[in-house]
């Protein structure tokens, strides 16, 4: 068994000693250099010297995404601007983007963390890595790029989109590792099949997939399509970027968090109290080595659980589960909390359906209402009379889906079957939820 760095196998006491020393340094830094944190700590009645152990972390106030937006663009930066070498940010689809900054040391740490992640996923020095994450303000493309180079891989910076070109490069360059969103890799595979190519015959052996929630059923579909191993990578720009946690190729049983760079907590998003180990809640991260824009107890909005049990691969790092969904993505139908990934998990167990679906949210009177639009597979569609989804076995499949969602996910939805290849494909993050509620509520007035 080989490991990228010894920190992956440290005992609990040694790792906590490293974490506490770095936490103290980080807290001192933000209180001295970031007015926002200085004021926040004062309001919470806590001073840096009050930190005497890791248990005191819970005394510190939380940071939220709105805090970054309220201090746009550089109000939370903890170093002089002449020390900044990189700026990334969110897409800003709901307003101004959240902006994050990096020093040269930050970029070096990030590159090491991502190199560790690629190694965890099976990549090695000398491999050719096909990077289909988007480049630009999004942290995915450049994050994986620099980590790949740090590990010693030959990196193909193809970025997202232009699927035909992606396929040509995969066929010609013969990469061993591919990085993308899971929905886009599925799109690449389907496009290959439509062109008469066989994804199973590519050179790809390992896929590093992230930037959107995905289910175990989606993993099984991708692995079977390409005959490779697909691993989940986790990250968010506000904390660092991709590489905060990574699944190991040996076990694929939870994502290993880089404990020497981040402290992970899981809280109840309503009470803000810690939840027991192994239970789902909102992920919270504190950065330990970030210089330009450290974050203290950052509420990610992602729902997952953590465990500190040693992995069968031999690593002792804290592990997090695959993200179940985002608090923002969760919708409530007749009192039932629903995540798109839970719907995905159930429908992908049906042979008649493929991995393309959308949930449309609407208003019926004062009540929220959900519609599931899901594609059927080619063999199922081909045997329908005149390709009519309302004939033959179509209505029976609709009832089967409704019953499964009601009994397994406890949610009632109208179900609309769609012909193969009719739901828009993603060249980045898949759009799983389409919210019409504001429009339908307005139309009803």
C-alpha positions in Angstrom: 0.0 0.0 0.0 1.4 3.4 -1.0 0.5 6.9 0.2 1.2 10.3 -1.3 2.1 12.0 2.0 2.6 10.7 5.6 -0.1 13.0 6.9 -2.7 10.6 5.4 -1.7 7.9 8.0 -1.0 10.0 11.2 -2.5 8.9 14.5 -5.3 11.0 16.0 -3.1 12.7 18.6 -0.4 13.8 16.2 -2.9 15.1 13.6 -4.9 17.0 16.2 -1.6 18.6 17.4 -1.0 19.8 13.9 -4.5 21.0 13.5 -4.6 22.9 16.7 -1.3 24.7 16.0 -2.5 25.7 12.6 -5.9 26.8 13.9 -4.3 29.1 16.4 -2.2 30.7 13.7 -5.2 31.1 11.5 -7.4 32.7 14.2 -4.6 35.1 15.2 -4.2 36.1 11.5 -7.9 36.8 10.8 -8.4 38.7 14.1 -5.4 40.9 13.3 -5.9 41.5 9.6 -9.7 41.1 8.8 -12.0 43.6 10.4 -15.0 41.4 9.7 -13.6 38.6 11.8 -12.3 40.9 14.5 -15.8 42.3 15.0 -17.4 38.9 14.7 -15.2 37.5 17.5 -15.9 40.5 19.7 -19.6 40.1 19.3 -19.3 36.4 20.1 -17.3 37.3 23.3 -14.3 35.1 22.3 -10.7 36.1 21.9 -7.8 34.1 20.2 -6.3 33.3 23.6 -9.5 31.5 24.6 -8.5 28.7 22.2 -6.9 26.1 24.4 -7.8 22.9 22.5 -9.6 21.8 19.4 -12.8 21.4 21.4 -12.8 25.2 21.7 -13.5 25.5 17.9 -17.2 25.3 18.7 -16.9 28.7 20.5 -16.0 30.4 17.3 -18.7 32.1 15.1 -19.8 30.7 11.7 -19.0 32.2 8.4 -21.6 32.1 5.6 -21.6 32.8 1.8 -23.5 36.0 2.4 -20.5 37.2 4.4 -18.3 36.9 1.3 -20.9 38.6 -0.8 -21.4 41.4 1.7 -17.7 42.1 1.6 -17.3 41.8 -2.2 -14.7 41.9 -3.6 -11.8 41.9 -1.3 -13.1 42.7 2.2 -12.2 39.4 3.7 -8.6 39.2 2.3 -6.1 38.8 5.1 -2.9 39.8 3.3 -1.8 42.9 1.3 -3.0 42.9 -2.3 0.6 42.8 -3.6 0.8 39.2 -2.1 -2.2 38.0 -4.2 -1.3 36.0 -7.3 -4.7 34.5 -8.2 -8.4 35.3 -7.9 -11.2 32.9 -8.5 -14.9 33.3 -8.0 -18.4 31.7 -8.3 -20.5 32.2 -11.4 -22.5 34.9 -9.7 -25.8 33.7 -11.2 -27.7 35.0 -8.1 -26.0 38.3 -8.0 -22.4 39.3 -7.6 -19.9 36.4 -7.4 -18.2 35.2 -4.3 -14.6 36.1 -4.8 -11.6 34.2 -3.3 -8.0 35.0 -3.5 -4.7 33.1 -3.3 -1.1 33.8 -2.4 1.8 31.9 -3.9 1.9 29.6 -0.9 -1.9 29.0 -1.2 -1.4 27.9 -4.8 1.4 25.6 -3.8 -0.7 24.0 -1.0 -3.6 23.7 -3.3 -1.5 22.0 -6.0 -0.2 19.5 -3.3 -3.7 18.8 -2.1 -5.0 18.1 -5.6 -1.9 16.0 -6.4 -2.7 13.9 -3.3 -6.3 13.6 -4.6 -5.3 12.4 -8.0 -3.0 9.9 -6.4 -5.9 8.7 -4.2 -7.9 8.1 -7.3 -5.3 6.0 -9.0 -3.4 8.6 -11.0 0.4 8.3 -11.1 3.4 10.2 -12.4 3.7 9.7 -16.1 0.0 9.2 -16.7 -1.8 11.3 -19.3 -4.7 13.2 -17.6 -7.6 14.6 -19.7 -9.0 17.6 -17.8 -12.6 18.4 -19.0 -13.4 20.7 -16.1 -14.1 24.3 -17.1 -11.2 26.8 -16.9 -11.6 30.4 -15.8 -13.0 31.9 -12.6 -14.4 28.4 -11.7 -11.8 26.6 -9.6 -12.3 23.2 -11.1 -10.2 23.4 -14.3 -7.1 25.2 -12.9 -7.3 23.4 -9.6 -7.1 19.9 -11.3 -4.6 21.3 -13.8 -1.9 22.4 -11.3 -2.4 19.3 -9.1 -2.0 17.1 -12.1 1.3 18.8 -13.1 2.5 18.7 -9.5 2.0 14.9 -9.5 3.9 14.6 -12.7 1.0 13.8 -15.1 1.0 15.0 -18.7 -2.0 17.3 -18.5 -4.4 17.9 -21.4 -6.2 21.2 -20.6 -9.2 20.6 -22.9 -11.7 22.3 -20.6 -15.5 21.7 -20.9 -17.7 21.6 -24.0 -17.0 20.7 -27.6 -17.8 17.1 -27.0 -16.8 15.9 -30.5 -13.3 17.3 -29.9 -13.2 15.7 -26.4 -13.8 12.3 -28.0 -11.2 12.9 -30.7 -8.5 13.7 -28.1 -9.5 10.7 -25.9 -9.3 8.4 -28.9 -5.9 9.9 -30.2 -4.1 10.8 -27.0 -5.2 7.8 -25.0 -5.4 9.3 -21.5 -5.5 7.0 -18.4 -7.3 9.6 -16.2 -10.3 11.9 -17.0 -11.6 14.7 -14.8 -15.1 16.2 -15.4 -18.6 16.5 -13.9 -20.3 13.1 -13.8 -23.1 14.3 -16.0 -20.7 15.5 -18.7 -18.7 12.2 -18.7 -22.1 10.5 -19.3 -22.7 12.9 -22.1 -19.3 12.0 -23.7 -20.1 8.3 -23.4 -23.5 8.6 -25.0 -22.1 10.7 -27.8 -19.4 8.1 -28.5 -22.1 5.4 -28.7 -24.1 7.5 -31.1 -21.0 7.8 -33.3 -20.6 4.0 -33.3 -17.7 4.0 -30.9 -17.4 1.9 -27.8 -16.5 3.8 -24.5 -15.4 0.5 -23.0 -12.5 0.3 -25.5 -11.0 3.7 -24.6 -7.7 3.9 -22.6 -9.5 5.5 -19.6 -9.0 3.6 -16.3 -9.9 6.3 -13.7 -12.4 9.1 -13.6 -12.3 12.0 -11.1 -15.8 13.3 -10.9 -17.3 16.2 -8.9 -18.8 19.7 -8.9 -22.4 18.3 -8.6 -24.1 15.8 -6.4 -24.3 12.3 -7.9 -25.6 8.9 -6.7 -24.1 5.5 -6.4 -26.4 4.4 -9.2 -24.9 7.1 -11.5 -21.4 5.8 -10.6 -22.5 2.3 -11.6 -23.8 3.5 -14.9 -20.6 5.4 -15.7 -18.3 2.6 -14.6 -20.2 0.1 -16.7 -20.3 2.4 -19.7 -16.5 3.0 -19.8 -15.2 0.0 -17.9 -13.3 2.2 -15.4 -13.3 3.2 -11.8 -15.1 6.5 -11.0 -14.2 8.4 -7.8 -15.8 11.4 -6.2 -13.9 14.6 -5.6 -15.1 17.4 -3.3 -14.3 21.1 -3.0 -15.7 24.5 -3.0 -14.0 27.8 -4.0 -14.8 29.6 -0.7 -12.7 27.1 1.2 -10.0 26.3 -1.4 -11.3 24.5 -4.5 -11.4 20.9 -5.6 -9.3 18.5 -3.4 -10.6 19.2 0.0 -11.7 15.6 0.0 -11.2 12.6 -2.4 -12.4 9.0 -2.6 -9.7 6.4 -2.7 -9.6 4.0 -5.6 -9.0 1.1 -3.2 -12.3 1.3 -1.4 -14.6 4.0 -2.8 -16.0 4.2 0.7 -16.2 7.9 1.6 -14.0 10.8 0.7 -10.7 11.4 2.5 -10.4 14.9 3.9 -7.0 16.6 3.9 -7.1 17.0 7.7 -3.8 18.8 7.8 -5.3 21.6 5.8 -9.0 21.6 6.9 -11.1 20.8 10.0 -14.5 19.4 9.1 -17.6 19.5 11.2 -21.2 18.5 10.6 -24.0 20.5 12.2 -27.8 20.6 12.3 -28.5 23.5 10.0 -31.5 24.6 12.2 -30.0 24.3 15.7 -26.4 24.8 14.6 -25.4 22.1 17.0 -23.0 19.2 16.1 -24.7 16.0 15.0 -23.4 12.6 16.0 -20.7 11.0 13.8 -22.2 9.2 10.9 -25.4 11.3 10.8 -26.2 13.7 7.9 -26.0 17.4 8.5 -24.5 20.5 7.0 -20.8 20.4 6.3 -18.7 23.1 8.0 -15.0 23.7 7.1 -12.3 25.7 8.8 -9.2 26.3 6.7 -5.8 25.8 8.4 -3.2 26.8 5.8 -4.9 29.4 3.6 -3.2 32.7 3.7 -5.1 35.1 1.4 -8.6 34.3 2.5 -8.9 32.0 5.5 -12.3 30.9 6.5 -13.5 30.1 10.1 -16.3 27.5 10.4 -17.6 28.1 6.9 -21.2 26.8 6.4 -21.0 25.1 3.0 -24.7 24.4 2.6 -23.8 20.8 1.6 -25.5 17.9 3.3 -23.2 14.9 4.2 -21.9 12.9 7.2 -18.3 12.3 8.4 -16.6 9.4 10.1 -13.2 9.1 11.8 -12.8 5.4 11.5 -9.7 4.1 9.7 -10.3 3.3 6.1 -9.6 -0.2 4.8 -7.0 1.4 2.5 -4.9 2.2 5.5 -5.5 6.0 5.7 -6.5 7.5 9.0 -8.0 10.7 7.5 -11.5 11.9 8.4 -13.9 10.7 5.7 -17.0 12.4 4.5 -19.9 10.7 2.7 -20.8 11.7 -0.9 -22.8 14.9 -0.7 -26.5 14.1 -0.6 -27.4 17.6 -1.8 -27.4 21.2 -1.0 -29.7 22.9 1.4 -30.5 25.3 -1.5 -31.4 22.3 -3.8 -33.7 20.7 -1.3 -37.4 21.3 -1.9 -40.4 20.5 0.2 -43.4 18.8 -1.2 -46.3 18.3 1.2 -44.0 18.4 4.2 -41.4 16.0 2.8 -37.8 17.2 2.3 -36.6 16.0 -1.1 -33.1 16.1 -2.6 -32.7 15.5 -6.4 -30.0 12.9 -5.6 -32.6 10.8 -3.8 -34.9 10.9 -6.8 -31.9 9.9 -9.0 -31.0 7.0 -6.7 -34.5 5.5 -7.2 -35.1 6.0 -10.9 -31.6 4.8 -11.9 -32.5 1.4 -10.4 -35.0 0.9 -13.2 -33.7 -0.6 -16.4 -36.3 1.2 -18.5 -34.8 4.7 -17.6 -31.5 6.4 -18.3 -29.5 9.0 -16.2 -31.2 12.1 -17.7 -34.0 13.8 -15.7 -35.3 17.1 -14.5 -37.6 18.0 -11.6 -39.9 20.9 -12.4 -41.3 22.8 -9.5 -44.6 24.6 -9.9 -47.5 26.0 -7.8 -50.9 24.5 -7.6 -52.9 27.0 -5.7 -50.9 27.7 -2.5 -49.2 24.3 -2.6 -45.8 23.4 -4.1 -46.0 20.7 -6.8 -43.3 18.6 -8.5 -43.1 17.0 -11.9 -40.5 14.5 -12.8 -39.4 14.5 -16.5 -37.3 11.4 -17.2 -36.0 9.8 -20.3 -36.6 6.2 -21.2 -33.9 4.0 -22.8 -33.8 3.2 -26.5 -34.9 -0.4 -26.2 -38.0 0.5 -24.2 -38.9 3.3 -26.6 -38.4 1.2 -29.6 -41.0 -1.4 -28.5 -43.8 1.2 -27.9 -46.5 1.3 -30.6 -45.6 4.2 -32.9 -43.2 5.5 -30.3 -46.1 6.7 -28.2 -45.1 6.9 -24.5 -48.8 6.9 -23.6 -49.3 3.5 -25.2 -48.0 0.0 -24.5 -46.0 -0.3 -21.3 -45.7 3.5 -20.9 -48.5 4.1 -18.4 -47.4 1.0 -16.4 -43.9 2.5 -16.1 -45.3 5.8 -15.0 -47.2 4.1 -12.2 -44.1 2.1 -11.3 -42.0 5.3 -10.9 -44.7 7.1 -8.9 -45.1 4.1 -6.6 -41.3 3.8 -6.1 -40.9 7.5 -5.3 -43.8 7.4 -2.9 -42.6 4.3 -1.0 -38.9 4.9 -1.1 -38.6 8.7 -1.1 -42.0 9.4 0.5 -42.8 12.0 -2.2 -45.6 12.3 -4.7 -44.8 13.6 -8.1 -46.4 13.7 -11.5 -44.3 11.7 -13.9 -43.7 12.5 -17.6 -41.8 10.1 -19.7 -39.5 11.6 -22.4 -38.1 10.1 -25.6 -34.4 9.2 -25.7 -32.0 12.2 -26.1 -34.8 14.8 -25.5 -33.6 16.3 -22.2 -30.8 18.8 -22.7 -27.3 17.4 -22.1 -24.8 19.1 -19.8 -21.3 20.3 -20.8 -20.7 21.3 -17.2 -23.0 21.0 -14.2 -26.3 19.4 -14.9 -29.5 21.4 -14.3 -31.6 19.0 -12.3 -34.2 21.3 -10.8 -36.2 23.9 -12.9 -38.2 26.2 -10.6 -41.3 27.7 -12.2 -43.0 28.5 -8.9 -42.7 32.3 -9.1 -44.1 32.3 -12.6 -47.0 29.9 -11.9 -47.9 31.7 -8.7 -48.0 35.0 -10.6 -50.1 33.5 -13.4 -52.6 32.2 -10.9 -53.3 35.7 -9.6 
